[in-house]
Amino acid sequence: MNDSKEKTHTNLRVPLARPWFDDAEVRGAADVVRSGWVIFGPKVEEFEQRFATMLGAKHGIAVNSGSAALLVAMAALGVGPGHEIIAPDMTFVSTASAAIFLGATPRFCDIERRYYGMDAAALERAITPRTRAIVPVHFAGQACELGPILDVARRKGIPVLEDAAESHLARYQGRATGTIGEIGIFSFTPSKPMTTGEGGMVVTSDKSLADRCRLVRNFGDVGKFDWQELGFNFRMPEVMGAIGLAQLGKLEEAVRRRRAIAARYRQLLGGCDLITLPAERTPEDANYQLFTILLDIDRLGASRDQIMAALWDQGASTRLYYPPLHRAGVFARFGPYDDAAFPNTLWYGERALSLPIYPTITEPEQSFVAQALLDTLHRLERK
């Protein structure tokens, strides 16, 4: 359980997410404590190498969060004052807010309705002479429709930073997400297919970008106390690297389990015409970091949020991932924004509901969630 609200629930039966830990993580963390080498050590370096190799990238740069990974990757691409980045309107806040810390401006484009990723046509309309990076998101662990986005980016000569924070081992046309654009990032928060507690990783096969990332994450220090430019302290602690190695050893099995859990949700919920299940291009394209359904709100006598509240009262934790970014106050100064420019994001934001999914969820727990949802929807269906 990793949500502060969940900790207050007196009868929570199924949390939204739960990390898969065993003795391997305990041993790895203990080894680091005993070694006395707590930062920038061999565990982090091995984690970087093994993670990049698993994905087919040449370089991995470990940092202390997925948000830091976004900021480091943008800085490596030269994003700075006077520049813009383009992100989908439906994503976690860091996809866009990282640009602000570099003095750049985030711009948003609408999503498409099949995989809920960046819409290529909307992207092209959003590009200006100031656009320095395009940041598509592989939402919920499902590879977005990246081909048309890459076509626009290549034609315009703009680099692509893949936000693969949720899509560990998901693939697009046979290639690992995060490795298809110029640079990609991953997150290791507890709800992800693997976790280091917090933590993130930048991956790239471009050595110059990798070198730039390593510089930015470590104070801009080209040698001990030789600060030639502005950098940050985004280094990954050694204990996180050790936990990451243990988690990496279970990642393929964790994704296999998530896919099996998703298949069972499809069986349990597939007969309900009040629900639209996640689209699946091919089985390998999604790792099911989230299992997000759409509710037929027009046929229900309640909003999605009211349905979430009803499930919460029954002991099942659910959530909206994510509300439209253009309505978030942190981005207000870059507006004004017109809701009419984001019809798909707004449509999605009224209907989406993410259900509990994690490698150790039991069949009875999953059945309970599915039945609670079906009972709630049938009770609220307009006759």
N, C-alpha and C positions, 0 to 999 in steps of 0.2 A: 504494500500500500504506500503510495508516494504522493498522495493528494491531501492537502491540509484539511479540506472539507470532508474527505472520507474518514479522517481520523476522528471526527466528531460524531459520526453516524453510530447510533447505539445498536443497530441491527443490520449492519451491512453484510450481505451474504456473498456478493461477488463484486470485487473491485474492478475498475476499468482496466488496470494493468498491474503486473507483478513481475519483478525481475526473477530470472532463473539462476539461482545461486546454489552451490554445493561446496564441498570441502576444497575443490580446486581453487576457488577464489580466496578462501581463508588461508590456504597454504601459500599462495602467491603473495598476498598482502603481508603475511607474517615473515616471509623470506626477505622482503624489502625492509621491514622494520629491523630485523636482525642484522642486515647488511650495513645499515647506517647510510646508504646511498639513496637519498630521498628525492632527488630531482635530476633530470637530464642524464639518467643512467642507462645501463644496458637493457633493462626491461622495456623502457619506452622505445629505444632504438629497435629492438627486436619486434616489438608490436608494430611499429611503423613499416618495417620491411615486410613482415608477414601479411599485414592487412593489404598493402599495395599489391603484393604478389598474388594474393587470393583474387583480387579484382582484375588483374592484368595491367596494372599501372606501374610505371617505373619508380615513382617517388611517393612516399607517404610522409606527411608532416603532422605530427600529433600536437594538439593544443588542448586547452583546459575546458572548452565547451564548443558546441556546434555554432553558437553565435560568434565566438572568437574565430572559428574556422571561416565563417562568411566574411568577417572583417579582414582577416589576413589575406584571403583569396582576392577580395576586391582591391586591397592595397597592392598586391602583387601585380594585378592587371593595370595599375596606375590610376585607379579611381580616386578623384580628389575634388577640390573646390572647382566649381564651374561645370562639373560633369553631372550626368544623370545615369541612373541604372533603371532598368525596367523589370518589374516583378509582377507575377499574377496577383490579382486583388484578393484571392483566397489562399492564404498561407499563414504561417506563424510570423509574428511581428519582426523577428530578426532578419528575415529574408530582405526586408526593405530598410529596417532601422540601421543596419550595419553601415549603409552608405552615408547616413547622417553623421556618424562619428568621423568619417573621412572628409566631411565638408561638402559631400555631394547631395544630390536631390533624388529621392526615390519617386518613380513614376509607376503607375499601375495600368494593367490591361485586364480585360475580362478573361474568364475561363471558358473552356468548351464543356459540353454537357455529358460527354461519355466517360472520360477519365479524370475530369475536373482539373486538368492542367491548363497552362497558358494557351490561349487561342492565338494561332499564328496570324490570322487576319487582324485581330485587335492589336497584336504586337506591332505589326508593320505600321499601323496608324499611329502608334505611340512613339515611334522612333523620331528623334530630332538630331540635328548636327552635334548636340551635346551628349548623346547617348554613348556611354563608355563600356557598358556591359549589359548583357541580357541574362536574366537569372530565372530560368524555368525551374519548376518544382515538381518532383516526383511524389505526388501527394499520396499518403496512406500506404506507402510502399509499393505503389503501382506506377510503373514507368509511364510517364506522360507521352503524348504523341509528339515525340521529339523531332522527327524528320522534317516536317514543315517549318518548325522553329529554326532548325539548323539551316534550312534553305534560305530563310530570310536573313539570318545572321551572316552567312557566307556572302550573300549578295551585297549586303550593306557593309561588310568588313568589320563587324563588331564581334568581339569574343563572347563565348558562352560559358557562364559559370553555372554548372548544374548544382542545384540544391537537392542533393540526394540524402538529406538528413534522415529520412525515414526508409530509404529504399535499399538497404544492405542486401546484396546478392540478387536483387531484381535486375532483369535484363531488358534491353530494347534491341530488337533485331539481332539477337545473339550476343550483344555486348553488354558488359556490366554498367549499370547506371553510375554516374559519377566519373566515368572514364571516357565519355564520348565527346564532350565539349573540351575546351582548352584546359579547364580545371574544374574540380568538383569537390563537394564537402559532404561530410557525414556527421551525425550527432550520436552520442552514446548516453543520452539520458535514460532513466530507468524504464520508460515505456517502449524503448526501441528494441529491435530484435537482439541486440547485444548492448551491454551497458558497462561503463566504468564509473558509474555514479553520476558524474557529469562527464565532460570530455567531448572532443571532436577530432576530426581528421580531415586534412586537405589532401587530395590526390591529384597527381598530374604526371604526364610523361614528358613534360617540357622542363629540362634541367634549369633553364634560366628562371622560370616561374617558381620552381621548387626552391632554388637558392634565395630568391626574393622572399618567399614565405618564411623560410628559416630565419632570415634577417629580421623581418617584421615582428615575428613572435617573440624575439629575444632582445628587446630594447633597441634594435637597430645596431647592435654591437658587432662590428666586423672583426674585432679582436678584443681581448680582455680590456674593458674600459675604453674602447675605441669607438665612440658613438658618432657615426658619420651622418646619420639621419634619424628621423623620429621612428620609434618602434614601440612595442608594447611588451608587457610581461604576460604572455599567454602560454607559457610552457606547461606541459603536462607533468604532474607529479609522478614519481616512479611507482608509487603504489597503484595509481590508476593504470599505468602501463602493465603492471603485473596482473591486475584484474582483467584488463583488456585481453591479455594473452589467454587467460583461462576461458573467457567468454568467446574468443575467436575459435577456440577448439570445439565449441558447441554451436557455433553459428549456423552451420549447414543443417544440423538437426533441429535447431530452434525454428528455422524457416520452414523445414519440412512439416513440423508440428503445426505451425501457424496455417499453412496451406490445408492441412487436414482439418483443422478446426473451422476454417472458412468453408470448406466443403460440407461439413456437418451443419453449419448455420444455413447453408443453401438448402439442405434437405429439410431442416426444421421450419424454415420460413418461406420456402419456395411456393407453397400453396396459397399464400395470402396476397391478394391483388391490391392491398393497401400499401404494399412495400415494393420498392424497386431495389433489387440486389446489385452489388457492384459489378460493373462490366469487367470482363476478363479477355484480354487480347489473346494471350497464350498463358498456360499455367506458370511458366518461368518468368513472366513479366511482372509478377506481383509477389511480395513477401508477406502481405497482410499484416503489416505493422498496425494497421487499423482495419476493422471491418465496418465500413460505413454504408448504411442504407439510406434511401430516400423515402419519406413518408408522403402519402397522397393526402396532403393537408386539405385539399378542396373537398374531400369526402369524409373528413373527420370533424367532429364538433369540438376540437381543441387544437391549440397550437403545438408545435414541436416542443417548446419549452414546458408546456403543461404536461405533455406526455413524458418528458424527462423527469419532471417532478413526481409524477405518479409512479414511475419505475423506481425512483429513489426511495419513495416511501415504502416500497415493497422490498427494498434491500439490494437493488441492482443499480450500479453506477454506470451512467451513460453520459455522452457529452457531444457538443457541437465542435467539430474541427473544420473550419475556422470561420469566424464572422468576417464580413468585408473589411479589408484594411482601410479603404478610403474613408470609412466612417470613424476610424479610431482617432482620438484627439491628438495623439502624438504626431500625426501627419497633417493636421488641419492647416498649418502654416504654409503647406505646399499646395493647397487648394486655391479656390473652391473646386469641389468635385461635383459632377452631375451624376446622380444615380442612374440616369438613362444610359450612361456609358458602360454600365456594369450589370446588364440585365441577368446574365447567367449566374453571376456571383450572388446577386440578391435572391434569385430563384432558389439556388442551392442553399443559401444561408437560412431559408425558412423551412427547409425540408430535411436536411441532413441530420443523421443520428449515428454516432459511433458506438458500437456495442463492445462489451468486455472481450478482450482476446489477449492471451499470453500463453506461453508453452505449457504451463502447468495447470491450466484450467481443466477441471474434470468434466466428464460428460454430464453428471447430475447438475453441476453448476451451469453449464451451457444450456441444458434443457430448461432449467429454472428461468434463465434470462429470456430464452425464446418464448416460453409459455407465458411469462409475465407480460412480455411485449404483445403477443397475440391477444391475450385476454383483454389488455388495456385498449388495444385498437378496436377490437370487436365491440367492446362496451361503448366506445366513443363514436363508432361509425354512424353517420347520419342515415336514417332509414327513409 
